[in-house]
Amino acid sequence: MKTASLLLGLLGLASSVYSDPTWPSDIDELEEIMFQINSFRSRKFADTINPCTTEASGPGRRNAAEWLRAAFHDMSTANKFFNTGGLDGSLQYELDNGENTGPGHRTTLQFMSTYVSSRSSLSDLLALGVYMSVRSCAGADGPIVPFRAGRKDASVAGSLGVPQPQNSVVTFKQQFERMGFTTEEMIQATACGHTIGGVHSEEFPELVSRQNLVNGSVSFDSTDAIFDNKVVTEYLSGNTTNPLVVGPSVTNNKNSDFKVYNADGNKTMSALTDTNTFKTVCQKVLQKMIDVVPPGVVLSDPIVPYTVKPVNLQLTLTNGGSALQFTGYIRVRATGLADGAIKSVTLSYKDRKGSATCGSSSCTITSTIQGTSKGFDDAFNFYPIEAVIPASSGISSFVVTVNNKDGTSKLYDNNGKGYPLQDDILFQTPQSCIKGTSGALTVAAAVRNDVATGKGAQAQAFISYKVPQDGSPVALLKNATVALKKGACIGRYTLFTADYTIPGGLAYESRVDVTLGDKADSFKALTGIGGTCTAFANAGACSGAGEEPPVNSTTTSSSSPNLSSSITPLTSSSTDPILSSMATTTTTATMTMTMTTSGAAIVTPGHRAMVGGYKHVSCWTEGVSVRALGGISFVNDTMTLEKCAKYCSAYVYWGTEYGRE
């Protein structure tokens, strides 16, 4: 077992100078769970532990204390000598092994189970729970335990070895040494872990008498809902009521806290009587505890809140296929700012080619505040995005300007990279649906026509779902990859769908990614889709460069008495890959316009020297925004060169083009 390196002296984490992570990041889901605690768009992860006095699981049960000790029990079987164990979520499989008694571990795991996902492991949530419980119970001036992400969950129980009250001090020292802790750190970790909560008579009747108890428990100190050093000062002054120091535990040789605290003659405990020292030490030792991880686990930097963060962004094909509906939020950290200090935010975007020139439409979106979310130390304003972007130009990235009430503003550009937003493949919420009872899921995606037929491109749906498992209160995370099947072409996009039945009865806790090559619209919650798939309304005609009609290619015949002066001959020596392809694969009687191919088994005709009295001239390329042959046109799915020659017999020049517009 390898212990990750520690970051010391981070007491001022909340006010430290730092730059935003580059978005998107692997930590985004955990960052929201960690900081969006109350009010607008709260993730509600702290609901059962905040305030610290909360007894959500029953009278006398401090849920925050149970969270803190669940993380220790999960970690405590680590073995640095054999490189095994650590904080890995194996506690879920160890509840009946005799070392993890009481209901606290089970209810903690059950609550956290709903937050487990492909981006938030149970072990990361247990570690985050330590930050949460300490922050909830310590108040504004309390320690902030840095939380780092990246833990991987075990799939089986770990070894035995959780410290038990009846152990000797020698055994305790050996067990903590196995975990990677010194004797001093053993004492510190125990004191920091036992400053909130207490011992329950239901689980330990030999330690706590049921007579004259309030809510069936005895606290470790007189402030069992405050993370402070009373557990230290009351122990040293001799007036402690800690049931693991005094009372029946002494007779039963289960006074484990006394054994630990006195392991060095109370030297370490005496140092913890200073309030600031206690805070600093607890921050350090609790971070070390949650950073004990199995070999191969690489933890992130400590997670800090973004100053500006895009949230829940979504592009949806709409308006008959002519537009992309752009929705979501820009979240702005407003910690320490007066209400109304931020007037608005402006999002400035670039089209899919990277241009900031949007023609008749604007490349800017301005928004005012809709709501504010609160964390233990922070406030976050949410600015909604509601915009329609032409599907013909699309979007590739954006930057955000925060406009202040005093007239100043600041630009945020995602560390110089811009906030990326691809429009190659889009999850279509309206056309997707799920039946919660059966788990029957239909996933719909819109794929832009010019990428839908790329070499090796296969649109897929990656479904991450949960199934109940025996021997654990936490559902098992599983996944499936399903090919998306091509459907109707709508404007510049083509719809793709896949059907899959999610087993396990927890379908609404699933997430879906739709992918095409290296492009993805990811981590889409199924809670937002309905039980009936909505048909795409008022679908427009298939169009766009590289489009592929759903069934047949359409050939367009165009005629003119003369050639436009904007066109030029296209020779076989052209080095442009697109033009060269047109010259070698497109047949015309006079010239070529544009060419696309269908995925169906259609034979591309070769060049013919003569058709109906017309002589083949060559392949030509058109000018910008002008058709080479502007006289008449004729569209037919069964077009032939003979048909075109007959239709255009009154003209000097005619040509054919394959595709749809």
Secondary structure, DSSP 4 states (H G I P E B T S, - for coil): -EEPPP----TTGGG---PPPPSS-TTHHHHHHHH--EETT---TTTTTSSTT--TTSTT--HHHHHHHHHHHHHTT-BTTTTB-SSSSGGGG-TTSSSS-SSHHHHHHHHHHTT-BTTB-HHHHHHHHHHHHHHHHH-TTS------------SS---S----TT--HHHHHHHHHHHT--HHHHHHHHHHHTSS-EEETTT-TTTS-STT-STTEEESSS-TTS-STHHHHHHHHT----TTTSTHHHHTT--HHHHHHGGGTTHHHHHTTSHHHHHHHHHHHHHHHHTEE-TT----SPP---SEEEEEEEEEEEGGGTEEEEEEEEEEE-TTPPTT-EEEEEEEEE-TTS----TTS-SEEEE---EEEE-SS-EEEEEEEEEEEETTT---EEEEEEEETTS-EEEE-TTTT-EE---SEEE-TTT-EE-TTT-EEEEEEEEEHHHHT-TT---EEEEEEEE--TT-SSPEEEEEEEEPEEEEEETTEEEEEEEEEPPSS-GGG-EEEEEETTEEEEEEEGGGS-SSPPPPTTPPPP-STT---SS---EEEEEESS--TT-EEE-TT---HHHHHHHHH---SS-EEEE---SS--PPPPP-SEETTEEP--EEE--TT--S--SEEEEETT--HHHHHHHTTTSSEEEEEES--
